[in-house]
Amino acid sequence: MIPKHNAWFPYTLSENELTVYSDGRILHSDNDFNVSVLSDVSYLVANRAANSGHYIFFVSQIPFENVGDDVLYTSQKVQIYYHIEMIGKPLSFSKMVLESPELDYFYSTNHGIEPKTTEVEGEMLFSVTSVPHVRNSKSFSFVIDGETVKCTLGVSVTRHTKSKTPISLKAYLRCEFEPTNDVGMILRIYNIVRSFLNFICYRKNTCITKVSLHGVCGEMEESPLFATREKGKILKVGYLSIPAKYDAEEQKIIERTIEYVWFGERVSDVLQLISDKKLYTEHIPVSYDDGKRINVAKFVLTTAAFEWNANSFLDIPKSSSREQIKQDVLESINELVKNNGYDRKQEKEAKF
């Protein structure tokens, strides 16, 4: 849908690129799908040809924006930064749930089950019981521009009746916030979580495989793929898809992810530092192999970054004698400035 022309335009979709055609456009009607989101990036609403759903494409530019209605048989390519696959017609977003291979090892999927061994007639029998969410999850929070984001880290257990794997376990991170139609807020949470994964894995090629969006549905809708959406309830309303910048790491490297037990309550502190842009992450290598390549400049940068980050969120005890010496030195500098009548510029140089 291109608002200026008040019409739907045919399109084809390839990897991170949208090709829009002027021929075959259909005038917009009041019964068509409408969506209102806040975004700093231009976006297009599109029908899905395969089913009754819709996409919201966030693109580099609006096609045919500077072209009149009389232009025919032309096409224009635009870059897709990210997109939302819609389910139903949401009024707002208030929750997102993220899944990642790294999360499966950060918060072990074994939290979701309780194994049990019993002996029956001399034979050892093994059974597994799923653990309720209230017992297998951890809660924490962080703040973005004064708004609290409540997080739950847990494990979902899914039973499959037609599969060689009868039970699947997936770690998830659920983030809840005040209802909003601001896509920028959703992206900020996504980027904070992604930076957190990069930090705990010490590489930037971490992978978020699934991001489901939840919110209030505006009206009831029936779909061949999804159950009827009930108006006014908070339900799953879409999926956010952001193209990966780097190739995913191999499984044996993913398994080396630092576990939650080593962070505990500090998870909230790290997320808050990332939100406040006080955690340095520029030194983190792209991949595991990249991290093994070292030179003098990288060594100095990495060492300084480690010291900065450690001082930011670890309670490192300070030497009382060192603090006293520091205080004495500062007092001596102040006396030196006062006794010698330094001007403001000389005072700054002395204290530096």
Contacts in CASP RR format, 6 or more apart in sequence:
PFRMAT RR
TARGET T0000
AUTHOR 0000-0000-0000
METHOD contacts of the structure
MODEL  1
MIPKHNAWFPYTLSENELTVYSDGRILHSDNDFNVSVLSDVSYLVANRAA
NSGHYIFFVSQIPFENVGDDVLYTSQKVQIYYHIEMIGKPLSFSKMVLES
PELDYFYSTNHGIEPKTTEVEGEMLFSVTSVPHVRNSKSFSFVIDGETVK
CTLGVSVTRHTKSKTPISLKAYLRCEFEPTNDVGMILRIYNIVRSFLNFI
CYRKNTCITKVSLHGVCGEMEESPLFATREKGKILKVGYLSIPAKYDAEE
QKIIERTIEYVWFGERVSDVLQLISDKKLYTEHIPVSYDDGKRINVAKFV
LTTAAFEWNANSFLDIPKSSSREQIKQDVLESINELVKNNGYDRKQEKEA
KF
1 7 0 8 1.000
1 8 0 8 1.000
1 9 0 8 1.000
1 28 0 8 1.000
1 32 0 8 1.000
1 33 0 8 1.000
1 44 0 8 1.000
1 45 0 8 1.000
1 46 0 8 1.000
2 8 0 8 1.000
2 9 0 8 1.000
2 20 0 8 1.000
2 44 0 8 1.000
2 62 0 8 1.000
2 63 0 8 1.000
2 64 0 8 1.000
2 65 0 8 1.000
4 62 0 8 1.000
4 64 0 8 1.000
4 65 0 8 1.000
5 25 0 8 1.000
5 64 0 8 1.000
5 68 0 8 1.000
5 69 0 8 1.000
6 27 0 8 1.000
6 28 0 8 1.000
7 25 0 8 1.000
7 26 0 8 1.000
7 27 0 8 1.000
7 28 0 8 1.000
8 25 0 8 1.000
8 26 0 8 1.000
8 27 0 8 1.000
8 28 0 8 1.000
8 32 0 8 1.000
8 47 0 8 1.000
9 20 0 8 1.000
9 21 0 8 1.000
9 22 0 8 1.000
9 24 0 8 1.000
9 25 0 8 1.000
9 63 0 8 1.000
9 64 0 8 1.000
10 20 0 8 1.000
10 21 0 8 1.000
10 23 0 8 1.000
10 24 0 8 1.000
10 25 0 8 1.000
11 18 0 8 1.000
11 19 0 8 1.000
11 20 0 8 1.000
11 21 0 8 1.000
11 46 0 8 1.000
12 18 0 8 1.000
12 19 0 8 1.000
12 21 0 8 1.000
13 19 0 8 1.000
15 243 0 8 1.000
16 79 0 8 1.000
16 80 0 8 1.000
16 243 0 8 1.000
17 77 0 8 1.000
17 78 0 8 1.000
17 79 0 8 1.000
17 80 0 8 1.000
18 44 0 8 1.000
18 57 0 8 1.000
18 59 0 8 1.000
18 63 0 8 1.000
18 77 0 8 1.000
18 78 0 8 1.000
18 79 0 8 1.000
18 80 0 8 1.000
19 75 0 8 1.000
19 76 0 8 1.000
19 77 0 8 1.000
20 63 0 8 1.000
20 64 0 8 1.000
20 75 0 8 1.000
20 76 0 8 1.000
20 77 0 8 1.000
20 78 0 8 1.000
21 74 0 8 1.000
21 75 0 8 1.000
22 64 0 8 1.000
22 67 0 8 1.000
22 71 0 8 1.000
22 72 0 8 1.000
22 73 0 8 1.000
22 74 0 8 1.000
22 75 0 8 1.000
23 72 0 8 1.000
23 73 0 8 1.000
23 74 0 8 1.000
33 45 0 8 1.000
33 47 0 8 1.000
33 54 0 8 1.000
33 89 0 8 1.000
34 45 0 8 1.000
35 45 0 8 1.000
35 54 0 8 1.000
35 56 0 8 1.000
35 86 0 8 1.000
35 89 0 8 1.000
35 90 0 8 1.000
36 181 0 8 1.000
37 43 0 8 1.000
37 56 0 8 1.000
37 181 0 8 1.000
37 182 0 8 1.000
37 183 0 8 1.000
38 180 0 8 1.000
38 181 0 8 1.000
38 182 0 8 1.000
38 183 0 8 1.000
38 184 0 8 1.000
39 58 0 8 1.000
39 182 0 8 1.000
39 183 0 8 1.000
39 184 0 8 1.000
40 184 0 8 1.000
41 58 0 8 1.000
41 59 0 8 1.000
41 81 0 8 1.000
41 183 0 8 1.000
42 58 0 8 1.000
42 59 0 8 1.000
42 60 0 8 1.000
42 61 0 8 1.000
42 62 0 8 1.000
43 56 0 8 1.000
43 57 0 8 1.000
43 58 0 8 1.000
43 59 0 8 1.000
43 183 0 8 1.000
44 56 0 8 1.000
44 57 0 8 1.000
44 59 0 8 1.000
44 62 0 8 1.000
44 63 0 8 1.000
45 54 0 8 1.000
45 55 0 8 1.000
45 56 0 8 1.000
46 54 0 8 1.000
46 55 0 8 1.000
46 56 0 8 1.000
46 57 0 8 1.000
47 53 0 8 1.000
47 54 0 8 1.000
47 55 0 8 1.000
48 54 0 8 1.000
48 55 0 8 1.000
48 85 0 8 1.000
51 223 0 8 1.000
51 224 0 8 1.000
51 225 0 8 1.000
52 223 0 8 1.000
52 224 0 8 1.000
52 225 0 8 1.000
53 85 0 8 1.000
53 86 0 8 1.000
53 87 0 8 1.000
53 88 0 8 1.000
53 223 0 8 1.000
54 85 0 8 1.000
54 86 0 8 1.000
54 88 0 8 1.000
55 83 0 8 1.000
55 84 0 8 1.000
55 85 0 8 1.000
55 86 0 8 1.000
56 83 0 8 1.000
56 84 0 8 1.000
56 86 0 8 1.000
57 80 0 8 1.000
57 83 0 8 1.000
58 80 0 8 1.000
58 81 0 8 1.000
58 82 0 8 1.000
58 83 0 8 1.000
58 183 0 8 1.000
59 78 0 8 1.000
59 79 0 8 1.000
59 80 0 8 1.000
59 81 0 8 1.000
60 78 0 8 1.000
60 79 0 8 1.000
60 81 0 8 1.000
61 78 0 8 1.000
62 78 0 8 1.000
63 76 0 8 1.000
63 78 0 8 1.000
64 71 0 8 1.000
64 74 0 8 1.000
64 76 0 8 1.000
67 74 0 8 1.000
80 243 0 8 1.000
81 242 0 8 1.000
82 187 0 8 1.000
82 240 0 8 1.000
82 241 0 8 1.000
82 242 0 8 1.000
82 243 0 8 1.000
83 240 0 8 1.000
83 241 0 8 1.000
84 183 0 8 1.000
84 213 0 8 1.000
84 238 0 8 1.000
84 239 0 8 1.000
84 240 0 8 1.000
84 241 0 8 1.000
85 238 0 8 1.000
85 239 0 8 1.000
85 241 0 8 1.000
86 237 0 8 1.000
86 238 0 8 1.000
87 223 0 8 1.000
87 226 0 8 1.000
87 229 0 8 1.000
87 236 0 8 1.000
87 237 0 8 1.000
87 238 0 8 1.000
87 239 0 8 1.000
88 217 0 8 1.000
88 221 0 8 1.000
88 223 0 8 1.000
88 226 0 8 1.000
88 229 0 8 1.000
88 237 0 8 1.000
88 238 0 8 1.000
89 217 0 8 1.000
89 218 0 8 1.000
89 219 0 8 1.000
89 221 0 8 1.000
89 229 0 8 1.000
90 213 0 8 1.000
90 215 0 8 1.000
90 216 0 8 1.000
90 217 0 8 1.000
90 218 0 8 1.000
90 237 0 8 1.000
90 238 0 8 1.000
91 179 0 8 1.000
91 181 0 8 1.000
91 215 0 8 1.000
91 216 0 8 1.000
91 217 0 8 1.000
91 218 0 8 1.000
91 232 0 8 1.000
92 179 0 8 1.000
92 180 0 8 1.000
92 181 0 8 1.000
92 215 0 8 1.000
92 216 0 8 1.000
93 179 0 8 1.000
93 180 0 8 1.000
93 181 0 8 1.000
93 186 0 8 1.000
93 213 0 8 1.000
93 214 0 8 1.000
93 215 0 8 1.000
93 237 0 8 1.000
94 176 0 8 1.000
94 177 0 8 1.000
94 178 0 8 1.000
94 179 0 8 1.000
94 180 0 8 1.000
94 214 0 8 1.000
94 215 0 8 1.000
94 216 0 8 1.000
94 234 0 8 1.000
95 174 0 8 1.000
95 175 0 8 1.000
95 176 0 8 1.000
95 177 0 8 1.000
95 213 0 8 1.000
95 214 0 8 1.000
95 215 0 8 1.000
95 234 0 8 1.000
96 174 0 8 1.000
96 175 0 8 1.000
96 186 0 8 1.000
96 189 0 8 1.000
96 190 0 8 1.000
96 211 0 8 1.000
96 212 0 8 1.000
96 213 0 8 1.000
96 214 0 8 1.000
96 240 0 8 1.000
97 172 0 8 1.000
97 173 0 8 1.000
97 174 0 8 1.000
97 175 0 8 1.000
97 210 0 8 1.000
97 211 0 8 1.000
97 212 0 8 1.000
97 214 0 8 1.000
98 172 0 8 1.000
98 173 0 8 1.000
98 174 0 8 1.000
98 175 0 8 1.000
98 190 0 8 1.000
98 193 0 8 1.000
98 208 0 8 1.000
98 210 0 8 1.000
98 211 0 8 1.000
99 170 0 8 1.000
99 171 0 8 1.000
99 172 0 8 1.000
99 173 0 8 1.000
99 208 0 8 1.000
99 209 0 8 1.000
99 210 0 8 1.000
99 211 0 8 1.000
100 171 0 8 1.000
100 173 0 8 1.000
100 197 0 8 1.000
100 206 0 8 1.000
100 207 0 8 1.000
100 208 0 8 1.000
100 209 0 8 1.000
101 207 0 8 1.000
101 209 0 8 1.000
101 248 0 8 1.000
101 251 0 8 1.000
101 254 0 8 1.000
102 197 0 8 1.000
102 200 0 8 1.000
102 201 0 8 1.000
102 206 0 8 1.000
102 207 0 8 1.000
102 254 0 8 1.000
102 257 0 8 1.000
103 153 0 8 1.000
103 171 0 8 1.000
103 172 0 8 1.000
103 173 0 8 1.000
103 197 0 8 1.000
104 169 0 8 1.000
104 170 0 8 1.000
104 171 0 8 1.000
105 254 0 8 1.000
105 255 0 8 1.000
105 256 0 8 1.000
105 257 0 8 1.000
105 259 0 8 1.000
106 171 0 8 1.000
106 197 0 8 1.000
106 200 0 8 1.000
106 257 0 8 1.000
106 258 0 8 1.000
106 259 0 8 1.000
106 260 0 8 1.000
107 138 0 8 1.000
107 153 0 8 1.000
107 154 0 8 1.000
107 155 0 8 1.000
107 171 0 8 1.000
107 259 0 8 1.000
107 260 0 8 1.000
108 171 0 8 1.000
108 259 0 8 1.000
108 260 0 8 1.000
109 155 0 8 1.000
109 169 0 8 1.000
109 170 0 8 1.000
109 171 0 8 1.000
110 169 0 8 1.000
111 131 0 8 1.000
111 136 0 8 1.000
111 137 0 8 1.000
111 154 0 8 1.000
111 155 0 8 1.000
111 171 0 8 1.000
112 130 0 8 1.000
112 131 0 8 1.000
112 136 0 8 1.000
112 154 0 8 1.000
112 155 0 8 1.000
112 157 0 8 1.000
112 169 0 8 1.000
113 128 0 8 1.000
113 129 0 8 1.000
113 130 0 8 1.000
113 131 0 8 1.000
113 157 0 8 1.000
113 167 0 8 1.000
113 169 0 8 1.000
114 128 0 8 1.000
114 129 0 8 1.000
114 130 0 8 1.000
114 131 0 8 1.000
115 126 0 8 1.000
115 127 0 8 1.000
115 128 0 8 1.000
116 126 0 8 1.000
116 127 0 8 1.000
116 128 0 8 1.000
116 129 0 8 1.000
117 124 0 8 1.000
117 125 0 8 1.000
117 126 0 8 1.000
117 127 0 8 1.000
118 124 0 8 1.000
118 125 0 8 1.000
118 127 0 8 1.000
119 125 0 8 1.000
128 167 0 8 1.000
130 157 0 8 1.000
130 167 0 8 1.000
131 155 0 8 1.000
131 157 0 8 1.000
133 154 0 8 1.000
136 154 0 8 1.000
136 155 0 8 1.000
137 152 0 8 1.000
137 153 0 8 1.000
137 154 0 8 1.000
137 155 0 8 1.000
138 152 0 8 1.000
138 153 0 8 1.000
138 154 0 8 1.000
138 260 0 8 1.000
138 264 0 8 1.000
138 267 0 8 1.000
139 150 0 8 1.000
139 151 0 8 1.000
139 152 0 8 1.000
139 153 0 8 1.000
140 151 0 8 1.000
140 153 0 8 1.000
140 265 0 8 1.000
140 267 0 8 1.000
140 268 0 8 1.000
140 271 0 8 1.000
141 148 0 8 1.000
141 149 0 8 1.000
141 150 0 8 1.000
141 151 0 8 1.000
141 268 0 8 1.000
142 148 0 8 1.000
142 149 0 8 1.000
142 151 0 8 1.000
142 192 0 8 1.000
142 268 0 8 1.000
142 271 0 8 1.000
142 272 0 8 1.000
142 275 0 8 1.000
143 149 0 8 1.000
143 272 0 8 1.000
143 275 0 8 1.000
144 185 0 8 1.000
144 188 0 8 1.000
144 189 0 8 1.000
144 192 0 8 1.000
144 275 0 8 1.000
147 177 0 8 1.000
147 178 0 8 1.000
147 185 0 8 1.000
148 177 0 8 1.000
149 175 0 8 1.000
149 176 0 8 1.000
149 177 0 8 1.000
149 189 0 8 1.000
150 175 0 8 1.000
150 176 0 8 1.000
150 177 0 8 1.000
151 173 0 8 1.000
151 174 0 8 1.000
151 175 0 8 1.000
151 176 0 8 1.000
151 268 0 8 1.000
151 271 0 8 1.000
152 173 0 8 1.000
152 174 0 8 1.000
152 176 0 8 1.000
153 171 0 8 1.000
153 172 0 8 1.000
153 173 0 8 1.000
153 174 0 8 1.000
153 260 0 8 1.000
153 267 0 8 1.000
154 171 0 8 1.000
154 172 0 8 1.000
154 173 0 8 1.000
154 174 0 8 1.000
155 169 0 8 1.000
155 170 0 8 1.000
155 171 0 8 1.000
155 172 0 8 1.000
156 169 0 8 1.000
156 170 0 8 1.000
156 172 0 8 1.000
157 167 0 8 1.000
157 168 0 8 1.000
157 169 0 8 1.000
158 167 0 8 1.000
158 168 0 8 1.000
158 169 0 8 1.000
158 170 0 8 1.000
159 166 0 8 1.000
159 167 0 8 1.000
160 166 0 8 1.000
160 167 0 8 1.000
160 168 0 8 1.000
173 193 0 8 1.000
175 189 0 8 1.000
175 193 0 8 1.000
177 185 0 8 1.000
177 189 0 8 1.000
179 215 0 8 1.000
179 216 0 8 1.000
180 186 0 8 1.000
186 213 0 8 1.000
186 240 0 8 1.000
188 275 0 8 1.000
190 208 0 8 1.000
190 211 0 8 1.000
190 240 0 8 1.000
190 242 0 8 1.000
192 271 0 8 1.000
192 274 0 8 1.000
192 275 0 8 1.000
193 208 0 8 1.000
194 206 0 8 1.000
194 208 0 8 1.000
195 274 0 8 1.000
195 279 0 8 1.000
195 281 0 8 1.000
196 270 0 8 1.000
196 271 0 8 1.000
196 274 0 8 1.000
197 206 0 8 1.000
197 208 0 8 1.000
198 204 0 8 1.000
198 206 0 8 1.000
198 281 0 8 1.000
198 284 0 8 1.000
199 270 0 8 1.000
199 274 0 8 1.000
199 279 0 8 1.000
199 281 0 8 1.000
199 284 0 8 1.000
200 257 0 8 1.000
200 258 0 8 1.000
200 263 0 8 1.000
201 254 0 8 1.000
201 256 0 8 1.000
201 257 0 8 1.000
201 258 0 8 1.000
202 284 0 8 1.000
202 285 0 8 1.000
202 291 0 8 1.000
203 249 0 8 1.000
203 253 0 8 1.000
203 284 0 8 1.000
203 285 0 8 1.000
203 286 0 8 1.000
203 287 0 8 1.000
203 288 0 8 1.000
203 290 0 8 1.000
203 291 0 8 1.000
204 245 0 8 1.000
204 246 0 8 1.000
204 284 0 8 1.000
204 285 0 8 1.000
204 286 0 8 1.000
204 287 0 8 1.000
205 244 0 8 1.000
205 245 0 8 1.000
205 246 0 8 1.000
205 247 0 8 1.000
205 248 0 8 1.000
205 249 0 8 1.000
205 286 0 8 1.000
205 287 0 8 1.000
206 249 0 8 1.000
207 244 0 8 1.000
207 248 0 8 1.000
207 249 0 8 1.000
208 242 0 8 1.000
210 239 0 8 1.000
211 239 0 8 1.000
211 240 0 8 1.000
211 241 0 8 1.000
211 242 0 8 1.000
212 236 0 8 1.000
212 238 0 8 1.000
212 239 0 8 1.000
212 240 0 8 1.000
213 236 0 8 1.000
213 237 0 8 1.000
213 238 0 8 1.000
213 239 0 8 1.000
213 240 0 8 1.000
214 234 0 8 1.000
214 235 0 8 1.000
214 236 0 8 1.000
214 237 0 8 1.000
215 234 0 8 1.000
215 235 0 8 1.000
215 236 0 8 1.000
215 237 0 8 1.000
216 232 0 8 1.000
216 233 0 8 1.000
216 234 0 8 1.000
217 229 0 8 1.000
217 230 0 8 1.000
217 231 0 8 1.000
217 232 0 8 1.000
217 233 0 8 1.000
217 235 0 8 1.000
217 237 0 8 1.000
218 231 0 8 1.000
218 232 0 8 1.000
219 229 0 8 1.000
219 231 0 8 1.000
220 228 0 8 1.000
220 229 0 8 1.000
220 230 0 8 1.000
220 231 0 8 1.000
221 228 0 8 1.000
221 229 0 8 1.000
222 228 0 8 1.000
223 229 0 8 1.000
229 235 0 8 1.000
246 286 0 8 1.000
246 287 0 8 1.000
247 287 0 8 1.000
249 287 0 8 1.000
249 288 0 8 1.000
253 288 0 8 1.000
260 267 0 8 1.000
263 270 0 8 1.000
266 313 0 8 1.000
269 313 0 8 1.000
270 279 0 8 1.000
270 313 0 8 1.000
273 279 0 8 1.000
273 309 0 8 1.000
273 312 0 8 1.000
273 313 0 8 1.000
274 281 0 8 1.000
278 312 0 8 1.000
279 309 0 8 1.000
279 312 0 8 1.000
279 313 0 8 1.000
280 305 0 8 1.000
280 308 0 8 1.000
280 309 0 8 1.000
282 301 0 8 1.000
282 305 0 8 1.000
283 298 0 8 1.000
283 301 0 8 1.000
283 302 0 8 1.000
283 305 0 8 1.000
285 291 0 8 1.000
285 293 0 8 1.000
310 316 0 8 1.000
333 350 0 8 1.000
333 351 0 8 1.000
336 342 0 8 1.000
336 350 0 8 1.000
337 346 0 8 1.000
337 347 0 8 1.000
337 350 0 8 1.000
337 351 0 8 1.000
342 350 0 8 1.000
END
